[in-house]
C-alpha cells in the first residue's frame, strides 16, 4: 500500500499547486503518470489476490453449506422429476465473490448436483414395478456471509438447478 499512498500524496501535491510543485517537464509528467498507474495496478492485483485467498479459505465450508441445503430442503426443480429424488452429491466448479458490502459478502457458486431419480415406491421396485436412474444437473446459488467474519454464513439464496436437459 505504500506505493499507492506515495502516489496519492504526489497527486495531491500536484493538484494543489504552489510555485515549487508545478511540473512543466514532459518527461517528469509522464514518469509521474506511469508511477501512479503502476500503483493502481498493484492495488487491483492485491484486491484480486485477497478475493482468491478468501475463496480458497472458504471453499470447503461453502461446499458444505450447499450440500446441507440440497439435502435439507426440497428443491422444486428436482422434486418434479420423479416420485423420489435423492441427492447423491455435488461438485462445486466455480466460486466467485459477487459483491462485498459493509455487512455481507455475496458468493456466486456454480456446479453440478448428482441425483438418483426413483419412480414408484421402494416396494414397487422390489416387485419389479419401479425404476431408478442416475442423472446430474448444473446448479447455481448465492451464498451470503458476514463481512466482518466470512466464516459465519448467513444464508443461501437463489439456489437453482437447471433440469432442462431432462426434458430434451
Secondary structure, 3 states (H helix, E strand, C coil): CHHHHHHHHHHHHHHCCCCCCCCCCHHHHHHHHHHHHHHHHHHHHHHHHHHHHHHHHHHHHHHHHHHHHHHHCCCHHHHCCCCEEEEEEEEEEEEEEEEECCCEEEEEEEEEEEEEEEECCHHHHHCCCCEEEEEEEEEEEEEEEECCCCCCEEEEEEEEEECHHHHC
